[in-house]
Amino acid sequence: MKKTLLWMAFALATAAQAASFDQATPIRPELKPEQQQALAAHLASEVLTRYHYKAMPLDDAMSEKAFDNYLKSIDSERLFFVQADIDRLALYRTLLDDAIIKEDLTIPFAIFNLYAQRVVERFAYARGLLKDGFDFQQKESYQYAREKEPWLKSEVEMRELWRKRVKNDWLRLKLAGKDDKSTVATLDKRYDNAQRRIGRIKSEDVFQAFMNAYTTAIEPHTGYLGRRATQGFDISMKLSLVGIGAVLAEKDDYTTIRELVPGGPASLSGQLKVGDRILGVAQGERGVMTDVLGWRLDDTVALIRGAADSVVLLDVLPADAGPDGKHKLVSLVRKKINLEDQAAKKSVLSVTDGKVVRQLGVISLPSFYEDFEARQKGDKEFRSASRDVARLLGELKQQGADGVLMDLRSNGGGSLKEAVELTGLFIGKGPVVQQRSARGKMVTMESRARAGPVWDGPLGVLIDRGSASASEIFAAAIQDYGRGVVMGEPSFGKGTVQTMINLDEVAKNDKKNFGELKLTVAQFFRINGGTTQLRGVSPDILFPTVIDAEGFGESSFANALPWVQVKAADYLPAGDLKSLLPSLRARHEARVKNDQEFGYLREDIAEFKSQRKRNQVSLNEVERRSERDVREARLTSRALRRDAGKTVHPDDVGQKLARNMALQDDGLQSGERTLADELAAEKMRKGAKDALLNEAVHILSDQAGLLKAGAGPAARNESASR
């Protein structure tokens, strides 16, 4: 009874709060939960409390954890709520479990509606500040990261924070050469867009945010995926979709073509080009045209995608036409589009070692993808990471590669089965990972039987803090078998296994209404008995750490599972590279000590860490210009040193560097630059020198040289293939 009264009081309080807002502040329509969402939440809770690896009851204690997660997810930097809001909301910390059990999501939606109104208020205030401008001669600073800071006590403090935030936005544009008029126009549009974005949030978005606040309160890698999120997950695993073959972006309310996929319907039609804007979408040649101007990008994309061989009709405003220019209708037949840019890729790099030139193959693998559906249907040509890598390894063997480096940086994982199969490409048949279920049952997963490894030559594995889950399984197995040298940063530290649970199948629904759960069902262990949980994989050769381990990785989660150890599996080492490591490390240290690019990397990391520790920037124009000048001087010096000995005029280098700086810190946010500038910046980033990859290839070359010279044991023990 008491909780019911609190519930009613909250609804009245939020209604009164909304009525008290400044009349000039736009009021957005309140979002309300749908009945199917309440049913889905209740069903999800039953699955979670029964079948999760770390099953926990849905009670008041869980409600409090979910409540804190929910606030963190919507206002992580504490820029919108003040302490008075938090005090009011705190009365309902123990009501979220009741909301799920009683199938009434009024409270979590009311919390979001209050947040949305605060967002509208803050940006309305920000727009008002643009009228009078700022004094940049004052000595004051702005703290830009506030996740760990306390909630601000009052509206006065909040307005002061936003004054500094807007002042910083203005100063960045001023330093980039913008005059006051263009600065005001840019910022007013930015803040207006922020208000409109909050107005385009839908009920399903709020529900997904709330459900993920609940699921991650149990364990960090458990989650909820709504219908559209599920589709995105499926596409990322299949590396294919049915559509027109165009990468789209949202630019000034227009759905704009950012890239045409070679061989796709859009490219082959010859009727579309980069920069064209899609104003309407119709299904079929004679379908009713739906105006998509101002739509969310994902909503427009959903209309454009459809069944294979079906027709979609587009109303297009050409790139070179003005807002009132002539439109054209483009009819396209949807086809299966393969996402090759997200698949495994290979390259060959040369390394000179004295009089020897070695060719080293590099295979970059963004994820452990697998087309589950095609595999289950028995499609012999189903797409998977291990199949693609096997093909690339075959090509590298034909090219006479002296070694192979697997680049798994920022590879967050994917299919567990693919991690096992990929390991088999390098060790042949053998155990790869151990898995323990919630009931304590241990299972050892082995790579499938094969005559032997596809690649038995020198091997390196490059990882970073973003390498997680399946990436860690692979790297750990290669390390435990003594099969290759692991180098880079310590990995993420995720040692848990998830499975997808279709809630509609559980409920036996005919329609897809409930979404899916990503449920943690097991923990995996290395074949040596250890686990990657929390500690990750420690490289044999450590590179400078770019990412803050406290803010990113398994150890950053308060409710992560602990590190434990189990009995080692029965396996035979494929080799023993331990005797080579002292020599490899010595050569690595000697090389990077004098390596120009590695030195630049260390300088940048040191500066980044220093800035992160300070966590504030000056709002004084003279001081900020001085800081910028120092950065530009350092980069100019680097450009001159890089071009030393080349027939490049210093003035040309300076001009090129100035353009680079404008792209890197022009005061603009994503989506505010012209499409041409965005594409140019992306091309520049892709073409930048990769000091870590270059050094990893040199280490692999050293390994190949030492093994060939007989300075250590063979890379592979023949008996290990079994």
C-alpha angles and dihedrals in degrees: 000000000000092000091049091054091048089051092054091045091054092053090050092046094052091046091052090046091054091050091054097058122116108276090230091061112094113241115220121210113265117248119231131200121252121231093239089057092056090050091048092050092052093047091047091053091054091052093046096049092049109034109025117115087235097033112192130179121254098240140127092289091055090045090058092051092048090048092055091046091050094053090046092051095052101035105021096154093043093237100135114032121064125205092266089059091049092048090052093046093045090074087072100048091113097044101078094081089054090048090059098039094046091043094235114122096181094119100053090045091048089052090053093047090054089049091049091052091050089052090053090048095049094050092044087056090047091054090050091056091061092072096072104031125212142279106239094185092076120103105237138120140214125226105216103183113059105157093115096039124102121258111272112259101224148009088256091060091044093053090049090052091050092046089058092044092054091043090055091049090051093047093052090055091044091053089050090059101262117146121228095261096053090041092056091047093050095047095042089053091046093053093042089053090051090054091048093047091057087051091056094056111116136212091256090056092054092046092051092049091050094046092050089050087057098042095047089049085069097046132338099248100047113100149160124240122196122211096278094043089051090054090051091050091050091051092050090053097043094040087217142086139174113252145095100294101249131128107222133200136185111245122170094334091311126114098229130194107242099173139001116223109231111248094015124126093257093052096042092050092067088211099099134059139177110288096031113135125223112218101169142015129204131182109236131352092291099032123131110267114239115208108230099178107135094010125139110265094239091054092053092046090052089058094048095050120072146126120338115266093015121127126247121188119209129200102213133192106202119239093244095048125097123237090274094041126128116283127216133205117232121191117201135177112227116238138176109279120202114213097221094165088067095047131092113287134189136209134173122228126190123225123189115213108180105299093344123093114197127195111217122192119219120199114191113201115187095186144349096257126178133172096231094181095052091046092051090050090056096249104166091203097054115148120248141152095243093050091051093047091048089055092048091048089054090053092049091051090053089050090053097243114188094211143352128233118198107209107204098162113145089004102143094189133248129181115033090203090056091053088055094046093046091053089052090061087069105031103030115220117356146102114299108173140002121225130199122196127214089266092055098255112151122214127180115213117210132193113253121269115275136157090255142310119315089224121030098163130098112317136193131183120205116201139167138184089284092059104103146162109344089023089056092047090055096043092046093050093049088050095046092049091049085233100134146354117270114209139172132051127341106275129246098273102232111152101165134102124224133195130193117244116196104215092197090058090049090051091040091234119172092210127053101248108128105054126211139292122225096213127193105226106161148011122234129218135197118254087249089063098255126108136226089222111127095342098056122194115320110217121236087227115032123217126198111287113240101178125065105249091204093058101038130038138044093296089062090067115088093206099045117136114262127253112262137167132224136185115296119253123246105263140140119230113246091212143330119247096165092101089055096051098080090054093043092050092048092051090045093052093046092050099046092044089072099024110119098208094044089052090052089050092053091049091052093048091050091050092047092051091048092052092046090052092050091046093190141083130210118252091201111108096215093052094046092048089051091052091048092049090053091052093047092048090052092050092045089053090051092050091051092049092048091051095044109135093017124111093248121130113233091230090058090051091050092050091048091049092049090055090049092052091049089056093045099047110012094136092248128122130223110294095022097090124082115266090245091055092047093051091046091051091048091051090049092052092049090050095049118116114265105214094180094052091046092053093045089055090050091052089051089050090052089051092051091049095049093047092049091048090053093243091140144008121301116279091241134035106221092216090060093075092067 
